Amino acid sequence: MGVVYWNKEHTTESRLREERHKFILDGSGIEVVVRSDGSIPWGGVSHGVHWGTLVPFLKGCQKQLGAARRPMSRHETFAILNRIKGTEVWPDGASVDELD
């Protein structure tokens, strides 16, 4: 159906969130690819990008991964995002003065 890329986070909270999101996305037929670095150029492709390095990178990706897939419909995207949404009611916490 589709593929999602993200860079791996390193905090406990982030890892738990990633596991939850990956479980939901896998259940929706979406492949999750997690990277441990910032090697994927997520920035814009027009201004300030060096085409001498970008084009070979893109061709290498296409050779390895195939042609880019068409994005999911807006309806499918929002349905997945609604399942990933966090809690609407936050649990009570402690004030700073109550902490050790």
C-alpha positions in Angstrom: 0.0 0.0 0.0 2.7 2.5 1.0 5.9 3.1 2.8 6.9 5.5 5.6 10.5 6.5 6.5 11.6 8.0 9.8 14.8 8.5 11.7 15.1 6.4 14.8 14.6 8.2 18.1 16.6 7.4 21.2 14.5 8.3 24.2 12.4 5.7 25.9 9.2 7.7 25.2 10.1 8.0 21.6 10.9 4.3 21.2 7.5 3.4 22.7 5.7 5.9 20.5 7.5 4.5 17.4 6.6 0.9 18.3 3.0 1.9 18.7 2.9 3.8 15.4 4.8 1.0 13.6 2.2 -1.5 14.9 -0.7 0.6 13.6 1.0 1.3 10.3 1.9 -2.4 9.8 -1.7 -3.3 10.5 -2.8 -0.9 7.7 -0.4 -2.5 5.2 2.1 0.3 5.3 5.8 -0.6 5.4 7.9 1.2 8.0 11.5 1.9 7.3 13.5 3.2 10.2 16.9 4.8 9.7 19.5 5.5 12.4 20.9 8.7 10.7 20.0 11.7 8.7 21.2 10.4 5.3 17.9 10.9 3.6 17.6 14.4 2.2 14.1 15.4 3.5 14.5 19.1 2.5 13.2 20.8 -0.6 14.4 19.7 -4.0 14.5 23.1 -5.7 16.4 25.9 -4.0 19.8 25.4 -2.5 20.1 21.7 -3.4 23.2 20.5 -5.2 21.9 18.6 -8.2 25.2 17.0 -8.8 24.8 14.9 -5.6 21.0 14.7 -5.5 20.4 13.2 -8.9 22.8 10.3 -8.4 21.3 9.7 -5.0 17.7 9.7 -6.4 18.8 7.3 -9.2 20.4 5.0 -6.7 17.2 5.0 -4.6 15.1 4.2 -7.6 17.5 1.4 -8.6 17.4 -0.1 -5.1 13.8 0.6 -4.2 12.0 0.9 -7.5 9.8 3.8 -8.7 8.2 6.0 -6.1 4.7 4.8 -5.1 1.7 6.9 -5.4 0.6 8.5 -2.1 -2.5 7.1 -0.2 -5.7 8.9 -0.5 -6.4 11.8 1.9 -9.2 9.7 3.5 -6.9 6.7 4.2 -4.2 9.1 5.6 -6.6 10.8 8.0 -8.0 7.4 9.1 -4.5 6.2 10.1 -3.6 9.5 11.8 -6.8 9.3 13.9 -5.7 5.8 15.1 -2.3 7.2 16.0 -3.7 10.1 17.9 -2.7 10.4 21.6 -4.9 10.5 24.6 -7.5 13.3 24.9 -7.3 13.4 28.7 -3.9 13.7 30.3 -3.4 12.0 33.6 -2.9 14.1 36.7 0.7 14.9 37.4 2.7 16.2 40.3 3.8 19.8 40.9 7.5 20.7 41.0 7.3 21.2 44.7 6.0 17.7 45.2 9.0 16.1 43.5 12.0 14.8 45.4 
